[in-house]
Amino acid sequence: MSLEKRVMSKYIPAHIAIILDGNGRWAQKYNFIRTIGHKKGAENLKDMALICNEVGIKVLSVYAFSTENWNRSSSEVEYLMKLPREFEETYKGKFKDKGIRVIFSGRRDRFSKENRELILKTEKKTKDRKGLILNVCYDYGSHTEIIEAVKQISNKYKNNEIELEDINVELMDNHLYTKDLPPLDLLIRTSGELRISNYFLWQLAYSELYFTKKLWPEFNRKELFKALDNFQKRNRRYGGIKEKE
């Protein structure tokens, strides 16, 4: 049985996340400037979203721009700030045909007015689509996400909207950016780096991790199916309870 047939005959994870790492190194490998690597990476994201939608994955979350990425060179940051426009102009055709919904997770107060308006426009335009949800984590940092959730919950307690005993995992889940998304099943990181980089720290509690040496622009259909095949071989215990076959 082929790899794809084997994977498609088993449980497909509802929610996967990818740390899109290696755009700059891919550019360096081929003697391009770093922004060319980001352009190639953005093109690959479109392709990967279409493949995930085809496979039956419900949510694809991608780490596109972290709260720490503001420290990069001005030219690189300037290019990365064009991503919302990329989604509005480049992806709208095929994404609309396939029913792909686009949402953004992360801070928005540091973006330009144009970017904030583009993000809202994209989310509003795609909100009723029934296919894959592409969750673009943009100016995202897990520390910030958790701190903001704690502040919101603390204010509710201060204002007597909740009791101390009401503070639990479910309440915390409901104050994160991912509150309307299914639990995270699988995290993939490309480029060979073996770290999480402040991404989905809370959501990763019982997720599976998969690391590949492939640079993000090189991560293709075959590599995704290899990651899914690896995931399907895991014994997910959730703290002691074996998942049924």
N, C-alpha and C positions, 0 to 999 in steps of 0.2 A: 504494500500500500504506500502511495506517495506521502510525502510530508504533509502537504496541504489536506489531502483526504483524511489522514490520521487525525490531524488537528480538528478538522471540521466535524469529525464523528464524535468528539468529546465536548466537555463543558467549555464554553467560551466565556472568559471573564467579562463581567459587566463594565468594569471601570479599570482602565489602565492609565498610567502616567509615564511620561518620558522626559528625562532631563536631556535637553537637546545640546549635547556637548560635542565640540570638535570642529565647529565651523571655521574658526581661525586656523587651526592646525591643518584642516583640509586645504584652505587657501595657500598656506605656506608650502604645503606638499607640492602644489602645482605652480608655485611662484606667482600667486595672485595676491592682491591686497586683501586685508581681512574682510572688508565689506562685501567682496565678491563671495566669500565663504558664507556670509550671512544671507546673501541673496539666494545662493544655492540651497542653503538650509531651509529658507522660507518656501522655496519651490518643493522641496522634499516633504515639508509639512503638509502641503496641499495634497500631494500624492498619498501620504500615509493616512491622512484623514479619510480619503476616498476608499482606501483599502480596508481600514478599520470598519467603516460603514458597511462595506460589502461583506466582511466577515461576520458581522452581527454584534460587534462591541457597542455598548450603549454610550459610553463616555470615554473620550480621549482627552486627558489633561496634559498640557505641555508647559514646561518651564521655559518661557521665551525671554523673559527679562527679569532679573532679580533686583531686590532693593540695593544690592551691592554693586550691580552693574553700572550705576551712575558714576562710579569711580574710574571707568574706562576712558579711553581717549575721546575727545569731543567729537571727532569724525565718526567713530564707531557708535557712540550714543546717538548722534544725530541720525545715523542710518537706522538704528534699531527703533527709533521713535517713529519711523515711517511704517511700521508693521500694521497699525490699524488701517492705514490707507491701502496697504497691500490686500488686506482682507476685503475691504470695501470694493476695490476696483478689479483685482486679479482673480479672486476666488468666487465671486458672486455667481457666475454662470453655472459651473459644475456643482457647486455647493447647493444652489437652488434646485437644480435638476435632481439631485440625490437626497434632498430634504435634510441637509446638514444644518444644524443650529450652531451658532457661535456665541459664546459668552466669554467674559473677561473676569478674572479673579485677581485681586490685588488692590493696592492703593491707587487713587486717581487724582489726588490733590496736587501732585507734582507734574502732571501732564499739561500741555498747552490746551487752551480752550478748544482748538480744532480737534485735537485728539480725543478729548472728553466727549465732544459732540459726535465724533465718528464712532466711538465705542458704543454710545447710547443708541445711535442710529442702527448700527449693525445688530445689536442685541434685540432691538424692537422689531426690525425687519425680519429676523429669523426666528422669533420666539415661538411661533406656532408650528414649526417644522417638526416632523416625527422621526427623523433619522438620527444619526449620531449627533451627540452633543460634543462639540470641540470647545473645551475649556482652556482658554489661553491665559496662563498665569503671567501677568504683565505688571511689572513693578511689584512683584510678589516676594515676600519673605515670611517664613513660618513663624519666626519669633514675633514679628509685627502682628501677624494674624492672631496668634494666641493671646498676646497682650491686649489687643483690641477686644477680643471676645471676653477676656477677664474683666475689662473695664465696663463693658455692656452689662455683664452679669452683676458686677458690683453695684452699678447704678440701680439696677432693678431691686437688689437687696436693700440698698440705702433708701429707696422710695417705697419700701414695703410691698413691692409687687411679687416677690417670692420669699420663701422661708429659707433658712440656711440648709435645711434638709432637702430642699428642692435642687440643690446644686449637685449634679451627677454627670456621668458621661453623656447621656442623651442631651442634657441642657447645653453642655459645652459644644457638642456636635451641631446643635441648632443655632450657634452663634459664630460658626466658621464660614468662610467663603463658600465652602462645599456643602452647605446645609441642605441644598435641594438635590444633591447628587448621590448615587449609590455608593456604598463603602468601596474604598480602593482595594482592588485585588492584586495588582501587579505594578511594580515600579521598574522601569527600564532606564539604565543610564548608558549612553554611548561614550566612546573614546577611550575606554579602559580605566577611567578614574574610579576609585573604589570609595566614594563618599556620597553623602546625601545633600550637602551644600544648602542647608537651611530650607529644604523643600518638603512640605507635607509631613512635618515631624509628628503631629498628632494623628493624622490619617494613616500613617504607616504602621500603626501598632501591630496589626496582624496581616499585613500585606506581604507578598513575596517579592524578593529583590532579584533582579537579573542585570548583570553587567556584561557588556560586550566591548571588545577593542575597536569595533567599527566606528569610524567617525560619523557624526550625524548625517552629513550629505551622502554617505555610503550605505546608510541603513535603509535597506530596501524591503520589498515584499518577502523575499526568502528569509531575511534576517528577522523580520517580525514573526514569521511562522516558526522559526527556530526558537524564539523567545516564548511563544505560546506553547510549543511542544514541551519545552523545559518546565513551564508553569504547570502543565497538566500532569507532569510526573511527580509533583511535590505532594507530600503528605501534610495537608494543612490541618493542624491540630487545634488551633484557636485556644491555646492554653490547656489542651488535654483532650479535646473532643475531636475524634477523627472525622473528617468530612466523608460523607457517603459517596460511593462511586456512582 
